[in-house]
Amino acid sequence: MSPKIGFGYDVHRFCDGEYLMLGGEKIPHSQGIDAHSDGDVLLHAICDAILGAAGIGDIGQHFSDQDSAYENIDSKILLQNVMGKIADDLEVGNLDCTVVLERPKLAGHIRAMEINIAGLLDIPASQVNVKATTSEGMGFIGQSQGIAAYAVVLLAPRTPSDS
């Protein structure tokens, strides 16, 4: 089996709230995320990238927003579930992500997000890269109406354990 590349994207509207969940981090903010789950767009994009690379659908097929079992669910649980679907055959080689929003600034939270994500993927944090950018005031993101995240993942065949 050869390595596989996957791409993920997620977007949500802002709503009334006091924080954002991003990369498993609770980030104080004057708005929350309108979502069926906890709205962690970064973890959702990562789920989609992994599922796509593995050729097993997308996040909506596995965790429908019409299913009450996933209402307000912690997105870390979703990512753990996705990893369980590939664990026998594939492992994450590396992950590169971008979060797009105007505010809040994420620089002080990036490293914690990378560490959280690496733990969920069972890889070293050096193999996870999270970036943040704005949309320069343009569009729904620029008008602070929402947030988006993109993720690209490389999956490789699982190497046999030395044990």
Disulfide bonds with the S-S distance in Angstrom:
none
